[in-house]
Amino acid sequence: MSIDITIPVLNEEETLERQVQILRQFLLDHFSLSAKAGKAVQWQIVIADNGSIDSTAEIAQALASRFEEVAFVQVPRKGVGLALKTSWGQSNADIVGYMDLDLATDLKHFQPAIEAITQKGFDIVYASRLHRDSRVIGRSLKREITSRVFNRILQIYLGIGFSDGMCGFKFLKRKHLDRLIKLGADNDGWFFSTELLTVGEWLGLKLYELPVTWTDDVSSSRVKILPLAKRYLASMRKLRKRKPEILRHAAS
């Protein structure tokens, strides 16, 4: 079994090397799936640089040259969704996923996420900050309210059941990727993360909601709520128009 963990980055020269080394060391120290499964497990960290204008790309390339478990993918323009599609599209791994560079989701959740796929039969695993057993640290009231309102709109407007479409910690069986993208998970921006879950749920894939400890890194936030909300609403309308088509595919 093999796993590719993509980290999308944009102008992260100050923290890239430190954070990647933290993740790499954690996986080296604690990744014990191979012992439980009785067979070798290969994992790789993929740094996907989507349009940085600082020294992020050079640092990423240096890390990839230094560590055999680290790879580098250059994405031609900005867009988290584009970065993930580019990275995953080049992958041969059985499982692909991503996490944010700030490692806001506690790394202790990595193994349960993978085990939900390999041992429990789920197709997609997503972290939820809104799960009743989750612990959210340092999040402002404004961002908390915005997140809950956004996810509630998603549930009502798109008729979906998952609780948190935007948390940056998701894994899925790569064999489903082409179908997900073809049927509507094709946004180049942040909404791609939500499209994966929405299209997956409409297709009848098995989604696993993972409660997590999540720490907000306020210093790294670049989100402008109003412009982002406008883009998300437009993306929701586009996705809802495809719902009948997706449901037909699910039934076929």
PLY file of the C-alpha trace (Angstrom):
ply
format ascii 1.0
element vertex 252
property float x
property float y
property float z
element edge 251
property int vertex1
property int vertex2
end_header
0.00 0.00 0.00
1.19 3.50 -0.79
0.15 6.97 0.35
0.88 10.40 -1.12
0.36 13.36 1.24
0.24 16.63 -0.67
0.94 19.98 0.96
-0.17 22.89 -1.25
2.03 25.92 -0.68
2.10 29.55 -1.79
4.87 31.90 -0.64
5.78 29.86 2.42
9.54 30.40 2.53
9.55 31.24 6.24
7.95 28.03 7.49
8.20 25.44 4.70
11.37 23.62 5.73
10.48 23.49 9.43
6.94 22.22 8.90
7.86 19.60 6.32
10.58 18.26 8.59
8.11 18.06 11.48
5.69 16.05 9.35
8.42 13.82 7.94
9.84 13.03 11.36
6.40 12.30 12.75
5.71 9.82 9.98
9.08 8.18 10.46
8.53 7.88 14.21
4.87 6.97 14.43
3.66 5.48 11.21
3.00 1.89 12.24
0.48 0.74 9.66
3.04 -1.60 8.13
3.31 -3.55 11.37
-0.46 -3.84 11.75
-1.10 -4.72 8.14
1.79 -7.15 7.94
3.09 -5.65 4.74
5.16 -2.72 3.60
3.58 0.72 3.42
5.17 3.42 1.31
4.45 7.07 2.01
5.57 10.28 0.39
5.19 13.97 1.18
4.52 15.98 -1.97
5.08 19.74 -1.84
2.89 21.35 -4.51
3.95 24.95 -5.14
1.18 26.84 -6.87
2.62 30.12 -8.02
5.00 31.28 -5.29
7.07 34.35 -6.05
9.45 33.99 -3.10
12.00 31.22 -2.52
9.40 28.55 -1.70
10.09 26.53 -4.84
13.85 26.52 -4.24
13.40 25.37 -0.64
10.96 22.66 -1.73
13.36 21.39 -4.38
16.16 21.30 -1.83
14.01 19.26 0.55
13.11 16.85 -2.24
16.79 16.42 -3.07
17.70 15.89 0.58
14.98 13.43 1.59
13.82 10.47 -0.47
10.37 10.67 1.18
9.79 14.21 -0.13
8.80 15.14 -3.68
8.22 18.47 -5.39
5.53 19.43 -7.91
5.51 22.78 -9.68
2.01 24.07 -10.46
1.87 26.81 -13.12
-0.56 29.15 -11.36
-2.34 29.83 -8.10
-5.11 27.59 -6.80
-5.24 24.98 -4.07
-7.60 22.81 -6.10
-5.29 23.02 -9.10
-2.33 22.09 -6.91
-4.12 19.01 -5.58
-5.39 17.91 -8.98
-1.91 18.32 -10.44
-0.20 16.44 -7.63
-2.78 13.64 -7.37
-2.98 13.35 -11.14
0.71 12.44 -11.22
0.43 10.00 -8.32
0.52 6.22 -8.47
-0.33 5.81 -4.79
-3.28 3.81 -3.53
-4.33 6.64 -1.22
-3.94 10.37 -1.84
-4.66 13.17 0.58
-3.60 16.57 1.75
-3.01 18.65 4.82
-2.24 22.32 5.34
1.36 23.40 5.88
0.52 24.91 9.26
-0.36 21.38 10.46
-3.43 22.82 12.16
-4.92 19.34 12.40
-3.03 17.43 15.08
-0.79 14.82 13.48
-2.06 12.15 15.87
-5.10 11.92 13.58
-3.08 10.78 10.58
-3.07 7.09 11.39
-6.81 6.86 12.28
-7.57 8.61 8.99
-5.63 6.08 6.96
-6.97 3.14 8.96
-10.54 4.27 8.20
-9.74 3.59 4.54
-7.49 0.55 4.82
-9.26 -1.29 7.64
-12.83 0.03 7.82
-13.63 0.23 4.12
-14.28 3.96 3.73
-13.59 5.73 0.44
-13.02 9.29 1.68
-11.95 10.53 5.11
-12.37 14.14 6.13
-11.53 15.96 9.34
-14.37 17.92 10.90
-13.86 20.83 13.26
-17.62 20.83 13.85
-17.88 17.26 15.14
-19.10 17.17 18.73
-15.91 15.38 19.80
-13.54 17.81 18.07
-11.45 20.33 19.94
-10.81 23.68 18.27
-8.10 25.90 19.73
-7.51 29.60 19.14
-10.26 30.23 16.62
-11.85 33.67 16.63
-15.59 34.01 17.08
-15.84 35.60 13.62
-14.20 32.63 11.89
-16.20 30.15 13.94
-19.50 31.77 12.99
-18.44 32.08 9.34
-17.51 28.40 9.19
-20.77 27.24 10.74
-22.87 29.47 8.48
-21.01 28.33 5.36
-21.40 24.66 6.22
-25.06 25.08 7.09
-25.69 26.76 3.73
-23.95 23.83 2.06
-26.19 21.34 3.84
-29.39 23.17 2.95
-28.54 24.30 -0.59
-26.81 21.15 -1.80
-28.65 18.67 0.39
-25.54 17.05 1.82
-24.89 15.49 5.19
-21.20 16.07 5.95
-20.46 18.69 8.60
-17.25 20.42 7.52
-16.39 20.86 3.87
-13.32 23.03 4.24
-11.03 21.50 6.86
-7.61 20.97 5.27
-7.16 17.31 6.13
-8.63 14.78 3.70
-7.69 11.38 2.26
-9.29 9.20 -0.39
-8.78 6.11 -2.49
-7.08 7.35 -5.65
-9.11 4.98 -7.82
-12.12 7.28 -7.31
-10.30 10.49 -8.29
-10.94 10.54 -12.05
-14.65 9.95 -11.58
-14.93 12.62 -8.89
-13.19 15.21 -11.08
-15.15 14.27 -14.21
-18.47 14.67 -12.41
-17.84 18.01 -10.78
-14.91 18.10 -8.35
-12.96 20.34 -10.68
-12.62 23.74 -8.98
-9.11 25.20 -9.10
-9.52 26.99 -5.76
-10.38 26.13 -2.17
-13.88 24.93 -3.08
-12.35 21.80 -4.63
-12.11 20.44 -1.09
-15.87 20.73 -0.66
-16.60 19.40 -4.15
-14.75 16.18 -3.36
-17.06 15.45 -0.46
-20.22 16.62 -2.21
-19.71 14.61 -5.40
-18.49 11.66 -3.35
-21.62 11.71 -1.18
-23.94 12.04 -4.20
-22.18 9.07 -5.83
-22.77 6.97 -2.76
-19.14 6.66 -1.70
-18.51 5.91 1.96
-17.42 9.07 3.80
-15.83 8.97 7.24
-16.06 12.01 9.51
-13.00 12.28 11.73
-13.21 14.38 14.93
-9.94 16.24 15.41
-7.94 18.58 17.57
-7.42 21.63 15.41
-5.36 24.74 16.22
-6.02 27.93 14.29
-2.88 29.65 12.99
-4.19 33.21 12.84
-0.86 34.60 11.66
-0.96 32.53 8.46
-4.56 33.30 7.47
-5.00 35.10 4.17
-8.73 34.56 3.88
-10.90 37.54 2.90
-14.36 36.42 3.89
-16.62 38.47 1.58
-14.83 37.79 -1.75
-14.44 34.15 -0.75
-18.13 33.86 0.11
-19.11 35.22 -3.31
-16.89 32.69 -5.08
-18.22 29.84 -2.96
-21.85 30.73 -3.64
-21.17 30.83 -7.37
-19.42 27.45 -7.13
-22.34 26.01 -5.16
-24.80 27.06 -7.88
-22.62 25.46 -10.56
-22.32 22.24 -8.58
-26.03 21.99 -7.82
-26.81 22.12 -11.54
-24.80 18.92 -11.94
-26.55 17.06 -9.14
-29.10 15.23 -11.40
-26.28 14.03 -13.66
-24.23 12.82 -10.70
-27.18 11.00 -9.17
-27.81 9.25 -12.50
-24.22 8.02 -12.48
-24.63 6.84 -8.89
-27.69 4.81 -9.88
-26.11 3.27 -12.97
0 1
1 2
2 3
3 4
4 5
5 6
6 7
7 8
8 9
9 10
10 11
11 12
12 13
13 14
14 15
15 16
16 17
17 18
18 19
19 20
20 21
21 22
22 23
23 24
24 25
25 26
26 27
27 28
28 29
29 30
30 31
31 32
32 33
33 34
34 35
35 36
36 37
37 38
38 39
39 40
40 41
41 42
42 43
43 44
44 45
45 46
46 47
47 48
48 49
49 50
50 51
51 52
52 53
53 54
54 55
55 56
56 57
57 58
58 59
59 60
60 61
61 62
62 63
63 64
64 65
65 66
66 67
67 68
68 69
69 70
70 71
71 72
72 73
73 74
74 75
75 76
76 77
77 78
78 79
79 80
80 81
81 82
82 83
83 84
84 85
85 86
86 87
87 88
88 89
89 90
90 91
91 92
92 93
93 94
94 95
95 96
96 97
97 98
98 99
99 100
100 101
101 102
102 103
103 104
104 105
105 106
106 107
107 108
108 109
109 110
110 111
111 112
112 113
113 114
114 115
115 116
116 117
117 118
118 119
119 120
120 121
121 122
122 123
123 124
124 125
125 126
126 127
127 128
128 129
129 130
130 131
131 132
132 133
133 134
134 135
135 136
136 137
137 138
138 139
139 140
140 141
141 142
142 143
143 144
144 145
145 146
146 147
147 148
148 149
149 150
150 151
151 152
152 153
153 154
154 155
155 156
156 157
157 158
158 159
159 160
160 161
161 162
162 163
163 164
164 165
165 166
166 167
167 168
168 169
169 170
170 171
171 172
172 173
173 174
174 175
175 176
176 177
177 178
178 179
179 180
180 181
181 182
182 183
183 184
184 185
185 186
186 187
187 188
188 189
189 190
190 191
191 192
192 193
193 194
194 195
195 196
196 197
197 198
198 199
199 200
200 201
201 202
202 203
203 204
204 205
205 206
206 207
207 208
208 209
209 210
210 211
211 212
212 213
213 214
214 215
215 216
216 217
217 218
218 219
219 220
220 221
221 222
222 223
223 224
224 225
225 226
226 227
227 228
228 229
229 230
230 231
231 232
232 233
233 234
234 235
235 236
236 237
237 238
238 239
239 240
240 241
241 242
242 243
243 244
244 245
245 246
246 247
247 248
248 249
249 250
250 251
